Amino acid sequence: MKFLKQFGIILGVTCIGEACKHLIPLPVPASIYGLVLLFALLAFKVVRLEQVKEAGIFLIEIMPLMFIPAAAGLVDSWEQIRGILLPLCVIVPFSTCFVMFAAGKVTDYMIEKKKGRRDE
C-alpha cells in the first residue's frame, strides 16, 4: 500500500507538470515541469523524502528498461538517420563525455559545499 501512495504522489506531480505544459506557453517538456515541481515540493518540505523514496529508487532501477521503446523508435527512423550517421557517431560520444564531466564537476562542487557547511 505504501508503494501505491508513493507512486500516486509522483503521478500527481507528473499530471500537474502536464497541465503546466499546456498552460505555460514555453517550449519546456512536461516532464521538466514535473521534476522542477517535485524538487520544489521536496525543498520546501511540502512532500517529505520518505513519502516518495522507495518508489523513486524503484523507478531509477528500472530506468534502462524505459529506453527500449525509444531505441526501437530509432529503428523506424533509420532512413532519416542514415544521412547523418557519421556526425552522430562523432557528436554522441563527445557530448556524452562532456555531460559526464560537467555532472561530475557539479557533484564535486556540491559535495565540497556541503562539507563546508558541516565544518562551520
C-alpha positions as CSV (number, residue, x, y, z in Angstrom):
1,M,0.0,0.0,0.0
2,K,3.0,2.3,0.7
3,F,4.2,1.9,-2.9
4,L,0.8,2.9,-4.2
5,K,0.7,6.1,-2.2
6,Q,4.3,6.9,-3.3
7,F,3.5,6.3,-6.9
8,G,0.3,8.3,-6.5
9,I,2.3,11.3,-5.3
10,I,4.8,11.0,-8.2
11,L,2.0,10.5,-10.7
12,G,0.0,13.5,-9.3
13,V,3.1,15.7,-9.6
14,T,3.6,14.4,-13.2
15,C,0.0,15.2,-14.1
16,I,0.4,18.8,-12.7
17,G,3.5,19.0,-14.9
18,E,1.4,18.0,-17.9
19,A,-1.1,20.7,-17.0
20,C,1.7,23.3,-16.7
21,K,2.9,22.4,-20.2
22,H,-0.5,23.3,-21.6
23,L,-1.0,26.4,-19.5
24,I,2.5,27.9,-19.8
25,P,3.5,28.9,-23.4
26,L,7.1,27.9,-23.2
27,P,8.9,25.1,-25.1
28,V,9.6,23.1,-22.0
29,P,8.7,19.4,-21.8
30,A,6.0,18.4,-19.2
31,S,8.5,16.1,-17.5
32,I,10.8,19.0,-16.7
33,Y,7.9,20.9,-15.2
34,G,7.1,17.8,-13.1
35,L,10.7,17.4,-12.0
36,V,11.0,21.1,-11.0
37,L,7.7,20.9,-9.2
38,L,8.7,17.8,-7.3
39,F,12.1,19.3,-6.4
40,A,10.3,22.4,-5.1
41,L,7.9,20.4,-3.1
42,L,10.8,18.4,-1.6
43,A,12.9,21.5,-0.9
44,F,10.0,23.4,0.8
45,K,9.2,20.2,2.8
46,V,5.6,20.0,1.4
47,V,6.5,16.4,0.4
48,R,9.0,14.6,2.6
49,L,11.6,12.4,1.0
50,E,10.3,9.4,2.9
51,Q,6.9,9.9,1.1
52,V,8.5,9.1,-2.3
53,K,11.8,7.5,-1.6
54,E,11.1,3.8,-2.3
55,A,9.1,4.5,-5.4
56,G,11.8,6.8,-6.7
57,I,14.5,4.2,-6.1
58,F,12.4,1.6,-7.9
59,L,11.9,4.0,-10.9
60,I,15.7,4.7,-11.1
61,E,16.4,0.9,-11.0
62,I,14.2,0.2,-14.0
63,M,15.2,3.3,-15.9
64,P,17.3,1.4,-18.5
65,L,14.1,-0.6,-19.4
66,M,12.4,2.7,-20.3
67,F,14.9,3.4,-23.1
68,I,13.9,0.3,-25.1
69,P,10.9,1.9,-26.8
70,A,13.0,4.9,-27.7
71,A,15.7,2.7,-29.2
72,A,13.0,0.8,-31.1
73,G,11.8,4.1,-32.5
74,L,15.2,4.8,-33.9
75,V,14.9,1.6,-36.0
76,D,11.8,3.0,-37.5
77,S,13.7,6.3,-38.3
78,W,16.7,4.6,-40.0
79,E,16.0,6.3,-43.3
80,Q,16.3,9.8,-41.8
81,I,19.3,8.8,-39.6
82,R,21.3,7.2,-42.3
83,G,22.3,10.5,-43.9
84,I,23.7,11.9,-40.7
85,L,25.2,8.8,-39.2
86,L,28.8,9.9,-39.3
87,P,28.2,13.2,-37.5
88,L,26.0,11.4,-34.9
89,C,28.9,8.9,-34.3
90,V,31.2,11.8,-33.5
91,I,28.7,14.1,-31.6
92,V,27.1,11.5,-29.4
93,P,30.3,10.2,-27.7
94,F,31.7,13.8,-27.4
95,S,28.5,15.2,-25.8
96,T,28.2,12.2,-23.5
97,C,31.7,12.7,-22.2
98,F,31.1,16.4,-21.8
99,V,27.9,15.8,-19.9
100,M,29.6,13.2,-17.6
101,F,32.5,15.7,-17.0
102,A,30.1,18.6,-16.2
103,A,27.9,16.5,-14.0
104,G,31.0,15.2,-12.1
105,K,32.3,18.7,-11.6
106,V,28.9,20.0,-10.3
107,T,28.7,17.0,-8.0
108,D,32.2,17.6,-6.7
109,Y,31.3,21.3,-6.1
110,M,28.1,20.4,-4.3
111,I,29.9,17.8,-2.1
112,E,32.6,20.3,-1.2
113,K,29.9,23.0,-0.5
114,K,28.0,20.6,1.8
115,K,31.2,19.6,3.6
116,G,32.0,23.3,4.2
117,R,28.6,23.8,5.9
118,R,29.3,20.8,8.2
119,D,32.7,22.1,9.2
120,E,31.3,25.5,10.3
